[in-house]
């Protein structure tokens, strides 16, 4: 519901160690604070708060009071992986009613991709499916959409974007950068783009 969710959530990882979080999560309060007693902040496997873990503030613990629109992550907090090797890679700020988190279906939560600052190389792209939906890839002007579905154990928190290339072959010969797709979006519309004489589309990861 418009106006009921925390707005403008932002986070920059203040711990440069891989798989550890630090720094401050900030947000703006909902326009409508009816029934809101404060906030919870989670790291989760997906946008639906699956396999999630509750973050703790250095001063307030897990329950952030109304009027405090930030959470200072407890130093040394591991990002972790939970059930079935699912990496925690989304950040969710939700309102709370008493000591109970508002359900995501109520429209009182805001979700953003979580980035884990790291010197590690990004993980190789791991997908369950990648496909070009459309027509006329063989023509000079393209008319279709590339869609990829990430594998369940792909750790997106170590990725900032997906660079997309056109290439002469699947090995990357004469590859040309088309664009970089931000994390959280797993498709690219090629409609109207020139194929540039290429015969393959390549998707990479970037950190």
Secondary structure, 3 states (H helix, E strand, C coil): CCCCCCEEEEECCCCCCCCEECCEEEEECCCCCCCCCEEEEEEECCCCCCCCEECCECCCECCEECCCCEEEECCCEECCECHHHCECCEEEEEEEECCEECCHHHCCEEEEECCCCCCCCCCCCCEEEEEEEEECCCCCECEEEEEEEECCCCCHHHCCEEEEEEECCCCCCCCEEEEEEECCCCEEECCCCECCCCCEEEECCEC
